[in-house]
Amino acid sequence: MDGQHLSAALIRGLSKGDAKAAGQYLASPAGIRRQVVGALDERGLALLTRLIKEAKRKKFEKATTRFLRLAQGSIETPVYLIDETLIEENMKVLMYVKDRTGAKVFHALKSYASFATFPLMARYLDGTCASGLHEAMLGRKEFRKEVHTFSAAYRPSEIRAIISHSDSLIFNSFYQLRKYGGPARKGGLDIGLRVNPGHGEVETEMYNPCAPCSRLGIVHAEFEKEFPKLRKGVDGLHFHALCQQNSDVLERVLTAFVKRYGKYIRGLKWVNFGGGHHITRDDYDLERLIRLINDFKRTFKVQVILEPGEGNVLNAGVLIASVLDIVKNRAEIAILDTSAETHMPDVLLMPYRPHVLNSGKKQEKKYWYRLAGPSCLSGDVIGDYSFDRPLRRGQRLVFTDMALYSIVKNNTFNGINLPDIAVIRDSGSVEVVKKFGYKDYRDRQS
Ligand SMILES: Cc1ncc(COP(=O)(O)O)c(C=O)c1O
């Protein structure tokens, strides 16, 4: 079918709510997709959004069985098992946001940096956002698209290398802009400033960039004093104030940002809305996000950038662990070959209780256990869980949603080995892309 006929057929199918047409839309080249979203009316677009979300939800539902089946097989534990096909499902949602808005989407490397899946992600996204030299290098060498770097402060000894591996450099103070803006500009980079929008709704202070006395983002009073003198050397503004949030929170943050910084936006090249957008979550309001971006672009005539991390790999990986032993002390405590302290540190930091497939809350099912790690830390406890049958030594457990902020943050406390990293490829084959050992532990100690 030629391009004209294909887009006409897709438009007809989508207007009737045909799920197959939504799949074909996502698999079509960019030109066809542009024609289709350009031709659909508001109702048709809302229908397309629904179909895309529904198709994605079904794929993730099916994946649960696959994870359980693989956990019962010969795979060695502990292992982070990443499903590339699920990452692709997330990527398609982001591509759709790009289709509808023209926004650029970068992957925040801080959340997930397993480059074995970067060739796939780079087919959909515009590049990476980096927190400093090493992430900028990884973005440049492995993702091979744009690199946008922000750090709360840059080290003099690293700045040249950061400039050579970045396409834009975002500063957290006017001091840093004055010091490094010149060399960055000479290197051909875009220059940005991170501002504090003055409104955040993240309840856990640890994760709230807008908490009182936050060091992240220039506050409005400082900005007003200095920006007019330096505006010529600035291409864009950046804010990051969300954490695992929906687009209603973005709307309120954006309102606060525009109230404070709106009069300075026209004439800039871009505004970066940061990360923390839980775009690929089932209940995420995509239509509102799309409306917010399009309204913003229409008003201010700038490129909008998003830099989610979590959302890109949400629910796309698990951590499979084995029960090593079960001890008794008022409760039955299962000691696993994984640990909250070393392999899922956010469980203790956030804190949160990760879900284990086929488990319930404490005492919801007949047999309950405390799941804990093998380290010396008394608090190395993952949580209390219940099961339909008693746990056995050697049994495998599957912790869900472990691709994000786990592999990038894990550590070798107590000399505990790091989990393998394995990827389920499109073909269904499982590739163990990394195994760790004594050398990795030793090399970090000197
Ligand atoms: C500046 C910045 N951008 C992007 C992100 C990615 O956020 P998330 O992984 O929650 O989407 C973060 C997370 O802390 C961040 O600090």
The ligand as a Gaussian input file, in Angstrom:
#p B3LYP/6-31G(d) Opt

LIG

0 1
 C       17.292000      16.900000      36.548000
 C       16.598000      15.596000      36.445000
 N       16.093000      15.218000      35.246000
 C       15.469000      14.040000      35.078000
 C       15.298000      13.162000      36.138000
 C       14.603000      11.852000      35.896000
 O       13.504000      11.720000      36.715000
 P       12.605000      10.398000      36.666000
 O       13.500000       9.220000      36.590000
 O       11.850000      10.447000      37.944000
 O       11.721000      10.525000      35.477000
 C       15.803000      13.518000      37.406000
 C       15.638000      12.628000      38.550000
 O       16.050000      12.872000      39.645000
 C       16.473000      14.755000      37.562000
 O       16.999000      15.132000      38.726000

